[in-house]
Amino acid sequence: MRYYIADLHFFHENLNENMDKRGFSSVEEMNEYMIKKWNGRVRKNDDVVVLGDFSIGKGEETNEVLKRLNGQKYLITGNHDRFMDDRKFDQKLFRWMKPYEELKDNKRKVILSHYPIFCYNGQYRLDKEGNPKTYMLFGHVHGTYDDVLVGKFIDITRNTNVILPRENTERSIPCMMINCFCMFSDYVPLTLDEWIEVDKRRRNLS
């Protein structure tokens, strides 16, 4: 099974009172809660793609968290992942670390970036049943006003019709951009299908 999640921010105590207002009494409580939630879902042979900002901790303490988390871990690098520059960080704890990747997930393409990409590769594509074939998964914007702006862009794009010469038809653009912010899933890594449902509920589309 493959899961996705973004912006866990291990060791980022300031997020308990500012921006996210996570509400934990300490960074230790936050870290332990996120580890519990992760391990309650993820098993040894599962894959988890972290869409950036995994930890603002030092190399050694980030190593210890990664060793406690189940599954095979992959990192799309974020702007707060400074532990990567620490010589004591064990890079082998992630199977790979990249700023961008495109993967297949149950016959669908998944575009992976820490930052939202408005014009992503494959955004117009539909399968034979008319379902989107490509999904853009991102993080970075948390639940801030930037997330609201991204949502406005998505709404505008989905309500814009374009003429596609290859299909010889006019239709709207799927624009399947999904913010995988950890607080939207109560810090649980989710599958692509689960994130699609979370996104529908967030946008009142279900």
Rosetta blueprint (number, residue, H / E / L):
1 M L
2 R E
3 Y E
4 Y E
5 I E
6 A E
7 D L
8 L L
9 H L
10 F E
11 F L
12 H L
13 E H
14 N H
15 L H
16 N H
17 E L
18 N L
19 M L
20 D L
21 K L
22 R L
23 G L
24 F L
25 S L
26 S L
27 V H
28 E H
29 E H
30 M H
31 N H
32 E H
33 Y H
34 M H
35 I H
36 K H
37 K H
38 W H
39 N H
40 G H
41 R H
42 V L
43 R L
44 K L
45 N L
46 D L
47 D E
48 V E
49 V E
50 V E
51 L L
52 G L
53 D L
54 F L
55 S E
56 I L
57 G L
58 K L
59 G H
60 E H
61 E H
62 T H
63 N H
64 E H
65 V H
66 L H
67 K H
68 R H
69 L L
70 N L
71 G L
72 Q E
73 K E
74 Y E
75 L E
76 I E
77 T L
78 G L
79 N L
80 H L
81 D L
82 R H
83 F H
84 M H
85 D H
86 D L
87 R L
88 K L
89 F L
90 D L
91 Q H
92 K H
93 L H
94 F L
95 R L
96 W L
97 M E
98 K E
99 P L
100 Y E
101 E E
102 E E
103 L E
104 K E
105 D E
106 N L
107 K L
108 R E
109 K E
110 V E
111 I E
112 L E
113 S E
114 H L
115 Y L
116 P L
117 I L
118 F L
119 C L
120 Y L
121 N L
122 G L
123 Q L
124 Y L
125 R L
126 L E
127 D L
128 K L
129 E L
130 G L
131 N L
132 P E
133 K L
134 T E
135 Y E
136 M E
137 L E
138 F E
139 G L
140 H L
141 V L
142 H L
143 G L
144 T L
145 Y H
146 D H
147 D H
148 V H
149 L H
150 V H
151 G H
152 K H
153 F H
154 I H
155 D H
156 I H
157 T H
158 R H
159 N L
160 T L
161 N E
162 V E
163 I E
164 L E
165 P L
166 R L
167 E L
168 N L
169 T E
170 E E
171 R E
172 S E
173 I L
174 P L
175 C L
176 M L
177 M E
178 I E
179 N E
180 C L
181 F E
182 C H
183 M H
184 F H
185 S H
186 D L
187 Y L
188 V L
189 P L
190 L E
191 T L
192 L H
193 D H
194 E H
195 W H
196 I H
197 E H
198 V H
199 D H
200 K H
201 R H
202 R H
203 R L
204 N L
205 L L
206 S L
